Each structure stands twice: as C-alpha cells, then as structure tokens.
C-alpha cells in the first residue's frame, strides 16, 4: 500500500499534487452550483474546498503551489484583458463616462472605508489582512492575487491574507445583492416603468445604423457622382442600392446621381434629417434584413449576405483601403461586431471575427467572401501565439520597477497588473501590429476558468492550515463585520447619487453596481429580474476600468504604506 501512501501524503509527488488539485477543483465547482435563496458562490467555492483540504493536512510542495497559483492568476487576468480590451477605451464615451465615474466612486469609497476602519482600530488588524478583507468584500479575486504579489515583493511573512478574503467573501456576495434590493425599496422603483423607460430611450438612440429610402429631388446634386454628393452633404453614410429607370443597381463612388433616382441610404439616425433635406423626398418603409432580401428578390442578380472576416491579412485594414466597390462592384452596408451593428464607414478598421453585410451580384459577393475568409472553422482555433506573446510582454512590463516620488520602494505592476495592461492594449490595438487577438467566447471563458480555479485552489490549500484558528479563536467574525461595511456603505452612497442626481435607470444602475464589484452572482440576480440587457450593458461598461483599478489599487496601497 506504499503507492496509496505516496499518492495521499507525499507532498513532492507530482501525482499527489495533480490528484489534490483535481479533487479540490471538482468538488469546489460542484458545490459552487448550489444556490441558496437563488444565489450561488460559483467557482469561488474552490477556495473553501482548498482551505478544508489544507486544514486536514493535504498540501503540496510550497514552490509548486506558488508556481501554479501565479500561472493561474496570469492566465486569468490576461484572458480578462483580451475580452475587455476592445471596449475598454470606448466605454468612456458619452453615457459610459458617467457610469465609469460612479464605478470609480465605489472603488474609491471601498478603499476609504477600509482605511478608515484600519486607523480607527489603531493596528488591531494588520494592513495586509485588511486588504484581504477588502478584496473579499468586493468579491475581486484577481485583486487578491495582485496584493499577494505585492507582499512577495515586500518579503511579507505574516498570516495568509486569503483568510480575510475567505471570511468576507460570502457576506460580500449577499451584501451586494441586498444593497441592490435596498436601493429599489428606498426609491420605490416600479420595474415595469423602468423597462418602459428603457424601451423609449432605445427608440430615441441617434447612433444606431438607420435605413431610409429617398427620391432625389435636389437639382444641385443631380448629374454628380455619389462621391461628390457625399462631400457636398458632409455626412457619413452608405448608399447601398439605387433604383434607376426600374432597375436595381449596386452603386459605386463614381455612379452618377440623377433626378427621381431612388437611393437606399444607411446612416446614423441623428444624420437622417440632414441627409433627407439635402437629397429629396423620403419614401416611408420599415427596413430590416428580411425586408432587404424581399427588395433584392425583385432583381435576381443581386443578393445580400453576411460574411465572416477570418483572414488574418484583413485584420486592421480599413474598408476604404480594400476598395470593394471599385474592384468587385459590391457595397458593405454594415459591420456587426461584439453584438453591435456599426456603420460601414471607409475609415472603419476590420477585425477578425467581424460580420459584414455585403450587397451585390452573386458572383461578386462570392469573390468578396473568398477575400474575407468566411471560414467559421478558422475561428474555432484560438490564437495561441498571440496569447503567449502577450503574456511574455506582460511579465516583462510587470517586472519593470517604476519610481514614484515619495515612495521608498519602486512600484511594479507585477504578475497580475503587467499581463492585464498588455492584454487590454493587444485586445484594442493588436490588429495594427498584425496580431490576431480574436478568440471565441467559449475558448476565452475556458482559459479564464482554468486560470482562476488553479489560483483559488492554490490559495485555499496554502491558507487552510490556519483558517479554523483564525475564524474560531481569532478575528474571523471581526473580518466578516468589517467586510460587510466595506461592501454596503459605498454601494448605498453611489447608488443614491446615481439614482437621485443622474436619474440612471434601475437596471443599468444594478449592472453598474455588479460590475464595479466584478461580481457575477450579482449580475446573475439582476438579469433574472430584468427582461432586457441593460444590466449586462451597465456591467460590461464599467467592468474593464473597475477590474484594472481593483488589481492595481490594493498592491499600490501596500507598497505605499509598507514599502
């Protein structure tokens, strides 16, 4: 039975460590699916199973545990960065700026409440442990990893801060959801009225692609080319099709516009009135994809087709540089990206994974499909090279010491911050350097989940030895109480400001609160009570910046105050 003894207790055995991780992750994921009052802890239960196993003496070689923990964290934050990168900078535009400022307010108040309690207790709790409690209260695991990385730089040898995280996390999840409910009660919010307000706002959105059919009645543009007409009007739009003497044509930039021609225009809704005034009479018609096909069927030579961009050579090229109209006689009317329809402007840069709407003759559309790729199979394979090039660059960036005046110890982004920053930049600008950053949502989610469960299992196994003593005979209950205050106070303050001053829709506000705490259970709750995607929009708008701040602020506090 020596083999069984080795498998169970030999901490240097690879088989023992693999079996330990497999058991902890399997049991943790299964228990995480259990819902209590409709709320589950998800993969975070892996941490608690790891703590349990560590408490009973099941552990592994310290260096191996440390490697798996850090590698899991790097993989997790890098995949998050790739996912949020494309929307990171655009999330600050227009209404997104207000939401992000409120989210920054929640992050700042979390820190203010935590540090206030630290100074009020006058050293009763060590600062590193309080940071662990802070990250448990805001349910942010990557921040915990970044804080641990900062403590490693400072040669910290105190108690595992994951103990504070584990104490505060469960009530943190409950506190976030409970505060969302409390805001609804405080303002006596009627969910049906909120949904109606959202629908009205969506109908009035001036930036979504808008179709209109116009009959040319302006003599000043008659006899000129489509390109000249566009310059004269001074608005961005696409002329998809032209009705001329009973024939449906696919116009090019050189096509001559004549009186009484009918033009199908795609533009932003806010520009529709100006374009109509300068071209001529509108012909009322409701447009959608099916309606387009019906119109096209009147002329069997034309087809309308969505084509998937899968050729890496197309990545980063503008629509204008590809000259589809002049070379193939087709029009690109819209580009579908990440759930949004974008106007097919000549300066729009295509990315792998885009779906473009192409209108033209069947043979020409087929040639365009060959140019763009249109091979779903290609997208099924993740771009491993880009991922590991990014991780390499991220680790290099995270290792560079940054000297800040007044800070005795150089600050580093670390193994969490460096890969996160590089992933965001690659996700947004990688196509400019011919890096294909597209991964399917399922592939990204798989890599992300593997990373986070490896990290949580490692942290739990390492912290398990002292967990019971901390909770039973130590300050465990104090950690729970402090965590609850850190969770609830900032959300209530910002929630009231967002609702009373900025008049933010309740569903969007709920998504903002969930996103500012990077808390999937809270998002799951808000999507259950909503029949719209406003919570998800609010969540995704603030999530990139919030995750970035959560990862950097904790380690910065430790380096500033302990360095």
C-alpha positions as CSV (number, residue, x, y, z in Angstrom):
1,X,0.0,0.0,0.0
2,X,3.0,2.3,-0.3
3,X,1.6,3.6,-3.6
4,X,-1.5,4.9,-1.8
5,X,0.5,6.4,1.0
6,X,2.6,8.3,-1.6
7,X,-0.5,9.4,-3.5
8,X,-2.2,10.8,-0.4
9,X,0.7,12.3,1.6
10,X,3.9,12.7,-0.4
11,X,3.9,16.5,-1.0
12,X,6.8,16.3,-3.5
13,X,5.0,13.8,-5.7
14,X,3.5,15.2,-8.9
15,X,0.8,12.6,-8.9
16,X,-0.2,13.7,-5.3
17,X,-0.4,17.4,-6.3
18,X,-2.3,16.7,-9.5
19,X,-4.8,14.5,-7.6
20,X,-5.2,17.1,-4.9
21,X,-5.9,19.9,-7.4
22,X,-8.3,17.7,-9.3
23,X,-10.3,16.8,-6.2
24,X,-10.4,20.4,-4.8
25,X,-11.5,21.9,-8.2
26,X,-14.0,19.2,-9.0
27,X,-15.7,19.3,-5.6
28,X,-15.5,23.1,-5.4
29,X,-17.1,23.6,-8.8
30,X,-19.9,21.1,-8.0
31,X,-20.6,22.8,-4.6
32,X,-20.5,26.2,-6.3
33,X,-23.5,25.3,-8.3
34,X,-25.7,25.0,-5.2
35,X,-28.0,28.0,-4.9
36,X,-29.1,29.5,-1.5
37,X,-32.0,31.9,-1.9
38,X,-31.2,32.0,-5.6
39,X,-27.6,32.9,-5.1
40,X,-24.5,30.7,-5.7
41,X,-20.8,31.4,-5.0
42,X,-19.7,29.8,-8.3
43,X,-16.1,28.8,-8.7
44,X,-15.2,30.7,-5.5
45,X,-16.2,27.6,-3.6
46,X,-12.9,26.1,-4.9
47,X,-11.2,28.3,-2.4
48,X,-13.2,26.9,0.5
49,X,-12.7,23.3,-0.5
50,X,-9.0,24.1,-0.8
51,X,-9.0,25.6,2.7
52,X,-10.7,22.4,4.0
53,X,-8.2,20.1,2.4
54,X,-5.3,22.3,3.7
55,X,-6.8,22.2,7.2
56,X,-6.7,18.4,7.2
57,X,-3.0,18.4,6.1
58,X,-3.4,17.7,2.4
59,X,-0.9,20.1,0.8
60,X,2.0,20.1,-1.7
61,X,5.5,21.4,-2.2
62,X,5.5,25.2,-1.5
63,X,7.3,26.1,-4.7
64,X,5.0,24.1,-6.9
65,X,1.9,25.6,-5.2
66,X,3.4,29.0,-5.7
67,X,4.0,28.4,-9.4
68,X,0.5,27.0,-10.1
69,X,-1.0,29.9,-8.2
70,X,0.9,32.6,-10.1
71,X,0.4,30.9,-13.5
72,X,-3.3,30.5,-12.9
73,X,-3.5,34.2,-12.0
74,X,-1.6,35.3,-15.1
75,X,-3.8,33.2,-17.4
76,X,-7.0,34.6,-15.8
77,X,-6.1,38.3,-15.9
78,X,-4.7,38.0,-19.4
79,X,-7.9,36.5,-20.8
80,X,-9.9,39.1,-19.0
81,X,-7.8,41.8,-20.6
82,X,-8.3,40.3,-24.1
83,X,-12.0,40.2,-23.5
84,X,-12.4,43.7,-22.3
85,X,-9.7,45.3,-24.4
86,X,-11.8,46.1,-27.5
87,X,-14.4,48.0,-25.4
88,X,-12.0,49.4,-22.7
89,X,-11.5,52.9,-24.3
90,X,-14.9,53.2,-26.0
91,X,-16.6,52.6,-22.6
92,X,-15.6,56.1,-21.6
93,X,-17.6,57.7,-24.4
94,X,-20.9,59.5,-23.9
95,X,-23.1,57.9,-21.2
96,X,-20.3,55.5,-20.4
97,X,-18.3,58.3,-18.8
98,X,-20.9,58.9,-16.2
99,X,-21.2,55.2,-15.4
100,X,-17.4,54.8,-15.1
101,X,-17.1,57.8,-12.8
102,X,-19.7,56.3,-10.5
103,X,-17.9,53.0,-10.6
104,X,-14.6,54.8,-9.7
105,X,-16.5,56.4,-6.8
106,X,-17.5,52.9,-5.5
107,X,-13.8,51.7,-5.8
108,X,-12.6,54.9,-4.0
109,X,-15.2,54.6,-1.2
110,X,-14.3,50.9,-0.7
111,X,-10.7,52.0,0.0
112,X,-11.7,55.0,2.1
113,X,-14.0,52.8,4.3
114,X,-11.3,50.1,4.7
115,X,-8.5,52.6,5.6
116,X,-10.8,54.5,8.0
117,X,-11.6,51.2,9.8
118,X,-7.9,50.4,9.9
119,X,-7.0,53.7,11.6
120,X,-10.0,53.6,13.9
121,X,-9.0,50.1,15.1
122,X,-5.4,51.5,15.6
123,X,-3.5,48.4,14.5
124,X,-5.9,45.8,15.8
125,X,-5.8,44.3,12.2
126,X,-2.6,44.3,10.1
127,X,-2.9,46.2,6.9
128,X,-2.2,43.2,4.6
129,X,-5.1,41.3,6.3
130,X,-7.4,44.3,5.9
131,X,-6.6,44.3,2.2
132,X,-7.5,40.7,2.1
133,X,-10.8,41.5,3.8
134,X,-11.3,44.4,1.3
135,X,-11.0,42.1,-1.7
136,X,-13.3,39.6,-0.2
137,X,-15.9,42.3,0.5
138,X,-15.8,43.4,-3.2
139,X,-15.6,39.8,-4.4
140,X,-12.5,40.5,-6.5
141,X,-10.1,37.5,-6.7
142,X,-7.6,39.0,-9.2
143,X,-7.0,41.9,-6.8
144,X,-6.3,39.4,-4.1
145,X,-3.7,37.8,-6.3
146,X,-2.1,41.2,-7.1
147,X,-2.0,42.1,-3.4
148,X,-0.2,38.8,-2.7
149,X,2.3,39.5,-5.4
150,X,3.0,43.0,-3.8
151,X,3.5,41.3,-0.4
152,X,6.0,38.9,-2.1
153,X,8.0,42.0,-3.3
154,X,7.9,43.3,0.3
155,X,9.1,39.9,1.7
156,X,6.0,39.7,3.9
157,X,5.9,36.7,6.1
158,X,2.7,37.3,8.1
159,X,-0.6,35.4,8.0
160,X,-2.2,34.5,4.7
161,X,-4.3,37.4,3.6
162,X,-6.6,34.9,1.9
163,X,-8.0,34.1,5.3
164,X,-9.5,37.6,5.5
165,X,-10.7,37.2,1.9
166,X,-12.4,33.9,2.7
167,X,-14.1,35.4,5.8
168,X,-15.5,38.4,3.9
169,X,-16.4,36.9,0.6
170,X,-19.8,35.1,1.3
171,X,-21.3,38.1,3.0
172,X,-19.9,40.3,0.3
173,X,-21.9,38.5,-2.3
174,X,-25.0,38.7,-0.2
175,X,-24.3,42.4,0.7
176,X,-24.0,43.5,-2.9
177,X,-27.3,41.8,-3.9
178,X,-29.0,43.0,-0.7
179,X,-27.9,46.6,-1.4
180,X,-29.3,46.5,-5.0
181,X,-32.6,45.4,-3.5
182,X,-32.4,48.1,-0.8
183,X,-32.0,50.8,-3.4
184,X,-35.1,49.5,-5.2
185,X,-37.0,49.8,-1.9
186,X,-35.6,53.2,-0.9
187,X,-36.7,54.8,-4.2
188,X,-39.9,52.7,-4.5
189,X,-38.9,51.6,-8.0
190,X,-41.5,50.0,-10.3
191,X,-39.7,47.5,-12.5
192,X,-42.3,47.7,-15.3
193,X,-41.9,51.5,-15.5
194,X,-38.2,51.2,-15.6
195,X,-38.5,48.8,-18.6
196,X,-40.8,51.1,-20.4
197,X,-38.3,54.0,-19.9
198,X,-35.5,51.8,-21.3
199,X,-37.5,51.0,-24.4
200,X,-38.3,54.6,-25.0
201,X,-34.6,55.5,-24.7
202,X,-33.6,52.8,-27.1
203,X,-36.1,54.1,-29.7
204,X,-34.6,57.5,-29.4
205,X,-31.0,56.3,-29.8
206,X,-29.4,58.5,-32.5
207,X,-26.3,56.5,-33.1
208,X,-27.6,53.1,-34.3
209,X,-27.5,52.4,-38.0
210,X,-30.6,53.7,-39.7
211,X,-32.1,53.0,-43.1
212,X,-34.1,55.3,-45.3
213,X,-35.2,55.3,-48.9
214,X,-35.0,58.7,-50.6
215,X,-36.1,60.0,-54.0
216,X,-33.6,62.5,-55.5
217,X,-35.3,65.9,-55.9
218,X,-32.3,68.3,-55.3
219,X,-31.1,69.6,-58.7
220,X,-27.8,70.7,-57.2
221,X,-26.7,67.1,-56.7
222,X,-28.2,65.7,-59.9
223,X,-25.6,64.9,-62.5
224,X,-22.9,64.4,-59.9
225,X,-21.2,61.2,-58.7
226,X,-22.1,59.6,-55.4
227,X,-18.7,60.6,-54.0
228,X,-19.3,64.2,-54.9
229,X,-22.7,64.1,-53.3
230,X,-21.2,62.7,-50.1
231,X,-18.7,65.5,-50.0
232,X,-21.5,68.1,-50.6
233,X,-23.7,66.7,-47.9
234,X,-20.9,66.5,-45.4
235,X,-22.4,63.5,-43.5
236,X,-21.1,59.9,-43.2
237,X,-23.5,57.4,-44.9
238,X,-23.5,54.4,-47.2
239,X,-25.6,54.2,-50.4
240,X,-26.5,50.5,-50.5
241,X,-28.6,50.4,-53.7
242,X,-30.0,52.6,-56.4
243,X,-33.3,52.3,-58.3
244,X,-32.7,53.8,-61.7
245,X,-35.2,53.5,-64.6
246,X,-36.9,50.5,-63.0
247,X,-33.6,48.7,-62.4
248,X,-31.9,47.9,-59.1
249,X,-28.2,48.7,-59.1
250,X,-25.3,48.5,-56.7
251,X,-23.8,52.0,-56.9
252,X,-20.1,52.8,-56.8
253,X,-18.4,56.0,-55.8
254,X,-18.4,57.0,-59.5
255,X,-22.1,56.3,-60.0
256,X,-23.9,59.4,-61.4
257,X,-27.0,60.5,-59.5
258,X,-30.0,61.7,-61.5
259,X,-33.3,63.3,-60.6
260,X,-36.0,60.9,-59.4
261,X,-33.5,58.1,-58.7
262,X,-34.3,56.2,-55.5
263,X,-31.5,55.6,-53.1
264,X,-31.3,53.3,-50.1
265,X,-29.2,55.1,-47.5
266,X,-27.7,53.7,-44.3
267,X,-26.6,56.3,-41.8
268,X,-26.7,57.2,-38.2
269,X,-30.2,58.2,-37.1
270,X,-29.1,61.7,-35.9
271,X,-27.9,62.4,-39.5
272,X,-31.0,61.2,-41.2
273,X,-32.9,64.5,-41.2
274,X,-29.9,66.4,-42.7
275,X,-29.4,63.8,-45.4
276,X,-33.1,63.8,-46.3
277,X,-33.2,67.6,-46.6
278,X,-30.3,67.6,-49.0
279,X,-31.3,64.7,-51.2
280,X,-35.1,64.8,-51.6
281,X,-38.3,63.1,-50.6
282,X,-38.4,60.2,-48.1
283,X,-40.4,57.1,-49.0
284,X,-41.7,55.6,-45.9
285,X,-40.7,52.0,-45.4
286,X,-39.7,49.9,-42.4
287,X,-36.3,48.3,-43.1
288,X,-34.7,45.2,-41.7
289,X,-32.7,42.3,-43.0
290,X,-35.7,40.4,-44.2
291,X,-37.1,43.4,-45.9
292,X,-33.8,44.0,-47.7
293,X,-34.0,40.4,-49.1
294,X,-37.5,40.9,-50.3
295,X,-36.5,44.1,-52.2
296,X,-33.4,42.4,-53.6
297,X,-35.5,39.5,-54.9
298,X,-37.1,41.9,-57.4
299,X,-33.8,41.8,-59.1
300,X,-32.5,38.2,-59.0
301,X,-28.9,39.3,-59.9
302,X,-28.4,41.0,-56.5
303,X,-28.0,39.2,-53.2
304,X,-27.5,40.3,-49.6
305,X,-25.2,38.2,-47.4
306,X,-23.4,38.4,-44.1
307,X,-19.7,37.4,-44.5
308,X,-17.4,36.5,-41.6
309,X,-13.9,38.0,-41.5
310,X,-11.4,35.2,-40.8
311,X,-8.4,36.1,-43.0
312,X,-5.6,37.3,-40.7
313,X,-4.3,39.5,-43.6
314,X,-7.6,41.6,-43.4
315,X,-7.0,42.3,-39.7
316,X,-6.6,46.1,-39.1
317,X,-7.3,47.1,-42.7
318,X,-9.8,49.9,-43.4
319,X,-12.9,49.3,-45.5
320,X,-11.7,52.1,-47.8
321,X,-8.3,50.5,-48.5
322,X,-9.9,47.2,-49.6
323,X,-11.8,49.0,-52.4
324,X,-14.7,46.5,-52.5
325,X,-16.9,48.9,-54.5
326,X,-14.4,49.6,-57.3
327,X,-12.9,46.2,-57.5
328,X,-15.9,43.9,-57.1
329,X,-18.9,46.2,-57.5
330,X,-20.4,45.4,-54.1
331,X,-21.4,47.6,-51.2
332,X,-20.6,46.9,-47.5
333,X,-23.6,48.4,-45.6
334,X,-23.0,47.3,-42.0
335,X,-20.4,45.6,-39.8
336,X,-21.5,43.5,-36.9
337,X,-19.0,43.4,-34.0
338,X,-19.4,42.2,-30.5
339,X,-23.2,42.3,-30.6
340,X,-23.3,45.8,-32.2
341,X,-24.0,47.0,-35.7
342,X,-21.5,49.6,-36.9
343,X,-21.9,51.9,-39.9
344,X,-19.6,50.8,-42.7
345,X,-17.5,53.9,-42.9
346,X,-14.5,53.9,-45.2
347,X,-12.2,54.5,-42.2
348,X,-13.6,51.6,-40.1
349,X,-10.8,49.1,-39.4
350,X,-11.9,45.5,-39.8
351,X,-11.1,42.8,-37.3
352,X,-11.1,39.1,-37.4
353,X,-14.5,38.0,-36.1
354,X,-16.4,40.8,-37.7
355,X,-19.5,40.0,-39.8
356,X,-20.0,42.3,-42.7
357,X,-23.2,42.8,-44.7
358,X,-22.3,42.7,-48.4
359,X,-24.8,43.6,-51.2
360,X,-24.0,42.9,-54.9
361,X,-24.2,40.4,-57.6
362,X,-23.9,36.8,-56.5
363,X,-20.5,36.1,-58.2
364,X,-19.0,39.3,-56.9
365,X,-20.2,38.6,-53.3
366,X,-18.7,35.2,-53.5
367,X,-15.3,36.7,-54.5
368,X,-15.5,39.1,-51.6
369,X,-16.3,36.1,-49.3
370,X,-13.1,34.5,-50.5
371,X,-11.1,37.6,-49.8
372,X,-12.5,38.0,-46.2
373,X,-12.2,34.3,-45.5
374,X,-15.7,33.4,-44.3
375,X,-14.5,30.2,-42.6
376,X,-16.1,29.6,-39.3
377,X,-13.6,26.7,-38.7
378,X,-10.7,29.1,-38.6
379,X,-12.2,30.9,-35.6
380,X,-12.6,27.7,-33.7
381,X,-8.8,27.6,-33.2
382,X,-7.5,30.0,-30.5
383,X,-4.5,32.1,-31.5
384,X,-2.1,30.6,-29.0
385,X,0.9,32.6,-30.3
386,X,-0.8,35.9,-29.6
387,X,-1.7,34.8,-26.1
388,X,1.8,33.7,-25.1
389,X,3.5,36.7,-26.8
390,X,1.1,38.9,-24.7
391,X,1.9,37.0,-21.5
392,X,5.6,37.3,-22.2
393,X,5.3,41.1,-22.8
394,X,3.0,41.4,-19.8
395,X,5.5,39.8,-17.4
396,X,8.3,42.0,-18.8
397,X,6.2,45.1,-18.2
398,X,5.1,43.9,-14.8
399,X,8.8,43.4,-13.8
400,X,9.9,46.9,-14.6
401,X,10.3,49.0,-11.4
402,X,8.5,52.3,-11.5
403,X,10.0,55.0,-9.3
404,X,7.3,57.3,-7.8
405,X,8.5,60.4,-5.8
406,X,7.9,59.9,-2.1
407,X,7.6,56.1,-2.3
408,X,10.7,54.4,-0.8
409,X,10.2,51.1,-2.7
410,X,9.9,51.1,-6.6
411,X,6.4,50.1,-7.7
412,X,5.8,47.2,-10.1
413,X,2.7,46.2,-12.0
414,X,3.6,42.6,-11.0
415,X,2.4,39.3,-12.5
416,X,-1.2,40.5,-12.4
417,X,-1.0,44.1,-13.5
418,X,1.5,43.7,-16.3
419,X,-0.3,41.0,-18.2
420,X,-3.6,42.8,-17.7
421,X,-2.3,46.1,-19.2
422,X,-0.7,44.3,-22.1
423,X,-3.8,42.2,-22.8
424,X,-6.0,45.3,-22.8
425,X,-3.7,47.1,-25.3
426,X,-3.4,44.0,-27.5
427,X,-7.1,43.5,-27.4
428,X,-7.7,47.1,-28.6
429,X,-4.6,47.8,-30.8
430,X,-3.2,44.3,-31.6
431,X,-4.7,44.3,-35.2
432,X,-2.5,47.3,-36.0
433,X,0.6,45.1,-35.5
434,X,-1.0,42.2,-37.4
435,X,-1.7,40.3,-34.2
436,X,-4.9,38.3,-34.4
437,X,-6.5,38.7,-31.0
438,X,-9.8,37.0,-31.7
439,X,-10.8,34.0,-29.6
440,X,-14.2,32.6,-29.4
441,X,-16.1,33.4,-26.2
442,X,-16.1,29.8,-25.2
443,X,-12.3,29.5,-25.7
444,X,-11.7,32.6,-23.7
445,X,-14.0,31.5,-20.9
446,X,-12.3,28.1,-20.7
447,X,-8.8,29.5,-20.4
448,X,-10.1,32.1,-17.9
449,X,-11.9,29.5,-15.7
450,X,-8.9,27.1,-15.7
451,X,-6.7,30.0,-14.6
452,X,-9.0,31.1,-11.8
453,X,-9.7,27.6,-10.3
454,X,-5.9,26.9,-10.3
455,X,-5.4,30.2,-8.4
456,X,-8.2,29.6,-5.9
457,X,-7.2,26.0,-5.2
458,X,-3.6,27.1,-4.6
459,X,-4.6,29.9,-2.3
460,X,-7.0,27.7,-0.3
461,X,-4.6,24.8,0.1
462,X,-1.9,27.2,1.4
463,X,-4.2,29.1,3.7
464,X,-6.1,26.1,5.1
465,X,-3.7,25.2,7.9
466,X,-4.6,28.3,10.0
467,X,-8.1,29.0,8.8
468,X,-10.1,27.4,11.7
469,X,-7.9,29.1,14.3
470,X,-8.4,32.4,12.6
471,X,-12.2,32.1,12.5
472,X,-12.9,30.4,15.8
473,X,-10.3,31.9,18.2
474,X,-9.0,34.8,16.1
475,X,-10.6,37.8,14.5
476,X,-12.7,35.9,11.9
477,X,-16.0,37.4,12.9
478,X,-14.4,40.9,13.0
479,X,-13.3,40.3,9.4
480,X,-16.9,39.5,8.5
481,X,-18.3,42.6,10.0
482,X,-15.6,44.9,8.5
483,X,-16.2,43.3,5.1
484,X,-19.9,43.9,5.3
485,X,-19.3,47.6,6.0
486,X,-16.8,47.9,3.1
487,X,-19.4,46.3,0.8
488,X,-22.6,48.1,1.8
489,X,-21.6,51.7,2.6
490,X,-20.1,52.7,-0.8
491,X,-22.8,51.0,-2.9
492,X,-25.6,52.8,-0.9
493,X,-23.9,56.2,-1.3
494,X,-23.1,55.8,-5.0
495,X,-26.5,54.1,-5.7
496,X,-28.4,57.0,-4.2
497,X,-26.2,59.5,-6.1
498,X,-26.7,57.6,-9.4
499,X,-30.5,57.4,-8.9
500,X,-31.3,60.8,-7.4
501,X,-28.8,63.0,-9.2
502,X,-28.1,61.3,-12.5
503,X,-31.5,59.6,-12.9
504,X,-29.9,56.3,-14.0
505,X,-32.3,53.6,-14.9
506,X,-32.5,51.0,-12.1
507,X,-31.5,48.1,-14.3
508,X,-28.4,49.9,-15.6
509,X,-27.6,51.0,-12.1
510,X,-27.9,47.4,-10.8
511,X,-25.5,46.3,-13.6
512,X,-23.1,49.2,-12.7
513,X,-23.1,48.0,-9.0
514,X,-22.4,44.4,-10.0
515,X,-19.7,45.5,-12.5
516,X,-18.0,47.8,-10.1
517,X,-17.6,44.8,-7.7
518,X,-16.8,42.4,-10.6
519,X,-19.4,40.2,-9.1
520,X,-21.1,37.6,-11.5
521,X,-23.6,36.4,-8.9
522,X,-25.0,40.0,-8.6
523,X,-25.1,40.2,-12.4
524,X,-27.0,36.9,-12.5
525,X,-29.5,38.2,-10.0
526,X,-30.1,41.5,-11.9
527,X,-30.6,39.7,-15.2
528,X,-33.2,37.4,-13.6
529,X,-35.3,40.4,-12.6
530,X,-34.9,42.1,-16.0
531,X,-36.4,41.3,-19.3
532,X,-33.8,43.5,-21.1
533,X,-30.0,43.5,-21.4
534,X,-29.5,46.8,-19.5
535,X,-27.8,45.1,-16.5
536,X,-25.3,43.4,-18.8
537,X,-24.6,46.7,-20.6
538,X,-24.1,48.5,-17.3
539,X,-21.9,45.7,-16.1
540,X,-19.7,45.5,-19.2
541,X,-19.4,49.3,-19.4
542,X,-17.7,49.6,-16.0
543,X,-16.1,46.2,-15.7
544,X,-12.9,46.9,-17.7
545,X,-11.9,50.0,-15.8
546,X,-13.0,48.6,-12.5
547,X,-11.0,45.4,-12.9
548,X,-8.0,47.4,-13.8
549,X,-8.4,49.6,-10.7
550,X,-9.1,46.7,-8.4
551,X,-6.0,44.9,-9.5
552,X,-3.7,47.9,-9.1
553,X,-5.0,49.8,-6.1
554,X,-4.6,47.1,-3.5
555,X,-0.9,46.5,-4.3
556,X,-0.3,50.2,-4.6
557,X,-1.7,50.8,-1.0
558,X,0.6,48.0,0.3
559,X,3.7,49.4,-1.4
560,X,3.0,52.9,-0.3
561,X,2.2,52.2,3.3
562,X,4.5,49.2,3.9
563,X,7.4,50.0,1.5
